[in-house]
């Protein structure tokens, strides 16, 4: 499992996790498309925006390996702002390649991609 050096481990001041420390010995947690409902808590929305800002700062529009990125947090963006960069895509693989869909990400998180996002 690739560890993304310099990527924040969590959303500062919260327990919202962005990365995992080690591979899951029981198997890789699959990425799934989670629906974001309009009534989500503001803290959850801020965590999504912060994670998106970190992804953009770290990878930009280039494909990246899933590696140690948290599957739970990534699943809130998967299928919309973050999409598979390879076909076939294995949602249960740490080596799977992903890419940010810049148009959708800018529409959903405009401040996260232009560098003006603040917690």
ABEGO torsion letter per residue (X at the ends): XBBBBGBBABBBGBABBABBABBBAAEBBBBBBBBBBAABBAAAAAAAAAAAAAAAAAAEABBBBAEABBAAAAAAABGBABBBABOBBBAABAABBBBBBAAAAAAABAAAAAGABBX
